[in-house]
Amino acid sequence: MPFRSQSNPDSELLILTPEMCSADFQREWKQLEQESLSGNAFLSPEFVLSLAEVRSAHNQPIILACRNRREKRLIGLGVFDQVKATKALPLPHWISFECPHSFRGGLLVAENSRTEFYQLLIDFLTKKQDELLGIEFRNLRLKSQWAQELRDYAAENGGSFRLLPESESPAVDLKLLPEEGMPALWSTSRRKSIRKNQNRLSKHGSIQFRLVEKPSEYDTALNHFLRLEEASWKGNLGTALQSDRKDLAFIRQLIQHAKKSDYLVISQLLAGEDLVATALNFSSGKELFAFKIAWDERFEKCSPGTLHEVALVDHIIDRKLPYDRIDSCSSAGSYLEKLWLDRVAIGSGMLSMSILARGTGKVISQLQSLKRWATNLTQTSSIVTEDS
């Protein structure tokens, strides 16, 4: 039964499962993703529905969608799991769709209808606060426009949306790059190291970079990726996509969904006839999201992963492709930190209209802050002792 609010009779909020998403609904979903304030490839129908197909029937995600009935279009959407408790909130609530392959949580929010969506979402959480004590977001881009606006809107209406910073992830803001490109931002030693590796790789053949643009070539390109990834350290650890039956089924299903859109961007770095490195990237709005990369370890001394990411940015600039930013989706300590110098602030968020949940969450947040302070103090003391 759709949820409707007297304050906003034109819109309704739907709670769906993937099997309830008709072809028409999926088209509206895709349109919303393209019009959203900020892209999120991990909330795209291609990604979510592919993962849902390898989940068990009793473990399907919750799709929360806000629809303007008069205009017959979606204006907001999120994907969640129901949990009994987490460290952030030891009470029943929703949490960002959880899976090891989803690197960014959040919401899709139509730019020209965002206040309408915020209002209906807050009304819904207020009405349902006895059974739904909040929504927890993980891997959230904290500076997203919608996150900042929703925090203010929740506070103005008696609720809260606490945003907790946790880390930073490398990115490339293509709009802010100097005319000379990324090399102008690198140190002299970094530029020299990359030129040296490019020269080293060129001895194996002419260096080429390409995007696999024909959907008919996706399956072959995916097989090349899977082969290289399985032969690498990821295969040895059992974390390669091909190492797990469900992961393999997921990525093959995603490839089929992606053949109908421009969502999937497969990139390849070659030296002569040899495939040196290849990556699976996702396109959402005006952003490109890095998903997985694999390389041939025979070229390890050439730093193939680094050369691939350098070539990817150069290719996007040279071809004037319609991207404003590349999100590495990587964690702290990634090799990309010294290569892509922009940063995306990542953290968690807790949205709640329940007094009980807000109070509990605030105490837990304060305890977590105290723990981080104590950890930093201990580390500082250790450094001082070692220096002494």
C-alpha positions in Angstrom: 0.0 0.0 0.0 1.6 3.3 -1.1 2.3 5.9 1.7 0.8 9.3 1.0 1.0 12.5 3.0 -1.6 15.2 3.3 1.1 17.8 2.9 2.0 16.4 -0.5 -0.9 14.7 -2.2 0.7 14.5 -5.6 3.4 12.1 -4.4 3.5 8.6 -3.0 6.1 6.5 -1.4 6.4 2.9 -2.5 8.0 0.0 -0.7 9.0 -2.7 -3.3 11.0 -5.8 -3.8 13.0 -6.4 -7.0 10.5 -8.8 -8.5 7.8 -6.0 -8.2 9.9 -3.7 -10.5 8.1 -3.7 -13.9 9.9 -2.7 -17.1 8.2 0.7 -16.9 9.4 1.2 -13.4 12.9 0.2 -14.3 12.8 2.9 -17.1 11.7 5.5 -14.6 14.4 4.3 -12.2 17.1 4.7 -14.9 15.8 8.2 -15.8 16.0 9.2 -12.1 19.5 8.0 -11.9 20.5 10.2 -14.9 18.7 13.2 -13.4 19.9 12.7 -9.8 21.7 15.5 -7.9 24.7 13.1 -7.8 25.2 9.8 -9.6 25.5 6.5 -7.7 26.3 3.5 -9.9 25.6 1.1 -6.9 22.0 2.3 -6.9 21.4 1.7 -10.6 18.8 -0.8 -11.7 21.5 -2.8 -13.5 23.5 -3.3 -10.3 20.7 -3.8 -7.8 18.7 -6.2 -9.9 21.7 -8.2 -10.8 22.6 -8.7 -7.1 19.0 -9.4 -6.2 19.0 -12.3 -8.6 21.7 -14.2 -6.8 20.3 -13.5 -3.3 17.9 -16.0 -1.7 14.2 -15.3 -1.9 13.9 -14.4 1.8 16.8 -12.0 1.7 15.7 -9.6 -1.0 16.5 -5.8 -0.7 13.9 -3.2 0.1 13.4 -0.6 -2.6 12.1 2.7 -1.3 10.8 4.8 -4.2 9.1 8.2 -4.2 6.9 8.8 -7.2 5.1 12.0 -8.4 1.8 10.6 -9.5 0.7 13.6 -11.5 3.9 13.7 -13.6 4.3 9.9 -13.6 8.0 9.9 -12.7 10.3 8.9 -9.8 11.8 11.7 -7.7 13.7 9.7 -5.2 15.0 6.2 -4.5 17.0 4.2 -2.0 17.8 0.5 -1.6 18.1 -1.1 1.9 18.2 -4.2 4.0 16.2 -4.7 7.2 18.4 -5.4 10.3 17.6 -6.0 13.9 20.6 -4.1 15.2 24.0 -2.7 14.3 26.8 -1.1 16.3 25.5 2.3 15.2 22.0 1.6 16.3 21.2 -1.5 18.4 17.5 -1.3 17.4 15.5 -2.5 14.4 16.1 -0.2 11.4 17.0 -0.2 7.7 20.6 -0.1 6.5 22.2 0.6 3.1 21.9 -2.4 0.8 24.7 -4.7 2.0 27.1 -6.7 -0.2 30.8 -6.8 -0.7 30.6 -5.3 -4.1 28.6 -2.2 -3.2 31.1 0.6 -2.5 28.7 3.6 -2.2 25.5 4.0 -0.3 23.0 6.8 -0.4 20.0 8.0 -2.3 19.0 9.0 -5.8 17.3 12.4 -5.7 15.8 14.3 -8.6 17.3 17.7 -8.8 14.1 19.6 -9.5 12.0 17.8 -6.9 14.3 17.2 -4.0 12.3 19.2 -1.4 9.2 17.2 -2.3 11.1 14.0 -1.8 12.7 15.1 1.5 9.3 16.0 2.8 7.6 12.7 2.0 10.6 10.7 3.4 10.5 12.6 6.7 6.7 12.3 6.9 7.0 8.5 6.3 9.7 8.1 9.0 7.7 10.2 11.4 4.5 8.1 10.8 6.4 4.8 11.0 8.8 5.7 13.9 7.5 3.0 16.2 8.3 0.2 13.7 11.1 1.8 11.6 13.5 3.5 14.0 15.8 4.9 11.4 17.8 4.5 8.2 21.5 3.9 8.4 23.7 4.8 5.5 27.2 3.3 5.0 29.9 4.2 2.5 28.2 7.6 2.1 29.7 10.5 0.2 29.3 13.0 3.0 29.5 16.2 0.9 26.8 15.1 -1.5 24.3 17.9 -2.0 21.4 15.8 -1.0 23.0 14.6 2.2 23.7 18.2 3.3 20.2 19.3 2.4 18.5 16.3 4.0 20.5 16.9 7.3 19.1 20.5 7.4 15.6 19.4 6.5 15.5 16.7 9.1 16.6 19.1 11.8 14.0 21.7 10.8 11.3 19.0 11.2 12.3 17.6 14.6 14.5 14.8 13.4 18.2 14.3 12.8 20.6 13.0 10.1 23.9 12.6 11.8 26.9 12.4 9.4 30.0 10.8 10.7 33.3 11.1 8.7 35.4 8.0 8.4 37.9 8.1 5.5 38.8 9.7 2.2 38.8 8.1 -1.2 40.9 9.2 -4.2 39.1 10.8 -7.1 39.7 12.9 -10.2 37.6 16.1 -10.5 37.9 16.4 -14.3 36.4 20.0 -14.3 39.3 21.2 -12.1 42.2 19.6 -13.9 44.7 22.1 -15.3 45.2 22.4 -19.1 48.3 20.1 -18.9 46.2 17.4 -17.2 47.1 15.3 -14.2 50.9 15.4 -14.7 50.9 19.0 -13.7 49.7 18.0 -10.2 52.3 15.3 -9.7 55.8 15.6 -8.2 58.8 15.5 -10.5 59.7 12.0 -9.2 56.1 10.8 -9.9 56.2 12.0 -13.5 59.6 10.5 -14.0 58.5 7.1 -12.6 55.4 7.0 -14.8 57.5 7.9 -17.9 60.0 5.2 -17.0 57.2 2.5 -16.7 55.6 3.6 -20.0 59.0 3.3 -21.7 59.5 -0.1 -20.1 56.0 -1.3 -21.3 56.5 0.0 -24.8 59.3 -2.5 -25.3 56.6 -5.2 -25.4 54.8 -3.4 -28.2 52.9 -0.3 -29.1 50.9 1.0 -26.1 47.2 1.3 -26.8 44.1 2.2 -24.6 40.6 1.4 -25.6 37.0 1.3 -24.2 35.0 -1.7 -25.2 32.0 0.1 -26.8 30.1 -2.7 -28.6 27.8 -4.7 -26.3 28.4 -7.7 -28.5 32.0 -7.7 -27.2 31.2 -7.5 -23.5 31.2 -11.2 -22.8 34.6 -11.7 -24.4 36.0 -8.7 -22.6 34.6 -9.9 -19.3 36.2 -13.3 -19.8 39.6 -11.6 -20.3 39.0 -9.7 -17.1 38.0 -12.8 -15.2 41.1 -14.7 -16.5 43.5 -12.0 -15.4 41.9 -11.5 -12.0 41.8 -15.2 -11.2 45.5 -15.6 -12.1 46.4 -12.8 -9.7 46.8 -12.5 -5.9 43.0 -12.1 -5.8 42.6 -15.6 -7.1 45.1 -16.9 -4.6 43.1 -15.3 -1.8 39.8 -16.5 -3.2 38.5 -12.9 -3.6 38.4 -12.9 -7.4 34.9 -12.8 -8.9 35.4 -16.2 -10.5 36.4 -17.7 -7.2 32.8 -17.6 -5.9 29.8 -19.1 -7.7 27.4 -16.3 -6.7 29.9 -13.5 -7.5 30.4 -15.0 -11.0 26.6 -15.3 -11.5 26.2 -11.7 -10.4 28.8 -10.2 -12.8 27.5 -12.3 -15.7 24.0 -11.1 -15.0 25.1 -7.5 -14.7 26.8 -7.8 -18.1 23.5 -8.9 -19.6 21.6 -6.0 -18.0 24.3 -3.5 -19.1 24.0 -4.5 -22.8 20.8 -2.4 -22.9 22.3 0.8 -21.6 25.6 2.8 -21.3 26.1 1.7 -17.7 29.1 -0.5 -18.1 32.5 0.9 -19.2 35.1 -1.8 -19.8 38.6 -0.4 -20.4 41.7 -2.1 -21.7 45.4 -1.2 -21.8 47.4 -3.2 -24.4 51.0 -3.5 -25.4 51.1 -4.8 -28.9 48.7 -7.8 -28.9 48.9 -8.4 -25.2 46.2 -7.3 -22.8 48.2 -5.7 -20.0 45.4 -4.4 -17.7 41.6 -4.2 -17.9 38.9 -2.7 -15.6 35.2 -2.8 -15.1 33.8 0.7 -14.5 30.3 1.9 -14.0 28.7 5.1 -15.4 26.1 7.0 -13.5 25.0 10.5 -14.3 28.1 12.5 -15.0 30.4 10.3 -13.0 32.5 7.2 -13.6 32.8 4.7 -10.8 35.8 2.4 -10.7 34.7 -1.1 -9.8 37.3 -3.8 -10.4 40.7 -3.9 -12.1 43.0 -6.8 -13.1 46.3 -7.0 -14.8 48.7 -9.5 -16.3 51.4 -10.1 -13.6 54.0 -10.7 -16.4 54.1 -6.9 -16.7 54.2 -6.2 -12.9 57.5 -4.3 -13.2 55.7 -1.8 -15.4 53.1 -0.9 -12.7 50.2 -1.9 -15.1 47.5 -0.7 -12.7 48.9 2.8 -12.5 49.5 3.0 -16.2 45.9 1.9 -16.9 44.5 4.6 -14.6 46.7 7.3 -16.1 45.6 6.2 -19.6 41.9 6.1 -18.5 42.0 9.8 -17.5 43.9 10.8 -20.6 41.4 9.0 -22.8 38.4 10.7 -21.2 40.0 14.1 -21.6 41.1 13.5 -25.2 37.8 12.1 -26.3 35.8 14.7 -24.3 33.7 12.1 -22.7 30.8 13.4 -20.6 32.2 12.8 -17.1 32.8 15.4 -14.5 34.4 13.1 -11.9 35.9 9.7 -11.5 35.4 8.1 -8.1 38.0 5.4 -7.4 35.7 3.7 -4.8 39.0 2.6 -3.2 39.8 2.5 0.5 42.6 4.2 2.5 46.1 3.2 1.4 45.2 2.6 -2.2 48.0 3.1 -4.8 45.7 5.7 -6.4 46.2 8.1 -3.5 49.5 9.4 -5.1 48.0 9.4 -8.6 44.5 10.8 -8.2 44.9 13.7 -5.9 41.3 14.8 -5.3 39.4 13.3 -2.4 35.9 12.2 -1.6 34.9 12.3 2.0 33.3 8.9 3.0 31.4 8.1 6.2 28.2 6.9 7.6 24.8 8.6 8.2 21.9 7.9 10.6 18.5 9.4 9.6 15.8 9.1 12.3 12.7 10.8 13.5 12.4 8.6 16.6 13.4 10.2 19.9 14.5 6.8 21.2 16.7 6.0 18.2 18.1 9.6 18.2 19.0 9.4 21.8 20.6 5.9 21.5 22.5 6.8 18.4 23.8 10.0 20.0 25.2 8.1 23.0 26.8 5.5 20.7 28.3 8.3 18.5 29.8 9.9 21.5 31.3 6.6 22.7 32.8 6.1 19.2 34.3 9.6 19.3 35.8 8.9 22.7 37.2 5.6 21.5 38.9 7.4 18.5 40.2 10.1 20.8 41.7 7.5 23.1 43.2 5.6 20.2 44.8 8.7 18.8 46.1 9.7 22.2 47.7 6.2 22.7 49.3 6.4 19.2 50.7 9.9 20.0 52.1 8.7 23.3 53.8 5.8 21.6 55.4 8.1 19.1 56.7 10.4 21.8 58.1 7.4 23.7 59.9 6.1 20.6 61.4 9.5 19.8 62.6 9.8 23.4 
